[in-house]
Amino acid sequence: NEDTLASSELLDLETETFSPGPEMESRRFGCAAAVLEDGRVVVVGGYDGTDTLTTTEVLSPASNT
């Protein structure tokens, strides 16, 4: 589905610019995300264009993984 993405973007609050972030394992949209204390990001749920996702991914912007 062209509405689902596996990519992520990082926002630099000082320069108000976006840069490419780590790729997710699953393409999704409509997901929720939260930043953990250590800077990693938890991405939960969403839709992959066919099914509702019940998976969780943890992204590490610092290491781009």
C-alpha angles and dihedrals in degrees: 000000000000091000094063122083136191092191127094134198131214121218118215103208094198096055096025090227133130127227131184115277133193121307118248120228092232128048108234148155132190091040129142125236134193132184115232123217091257092055098257118129125227114210115195134190125324132142128287097201093268109038140024108253121229094181131112127212129192115210126193110207091183092064095026091238 
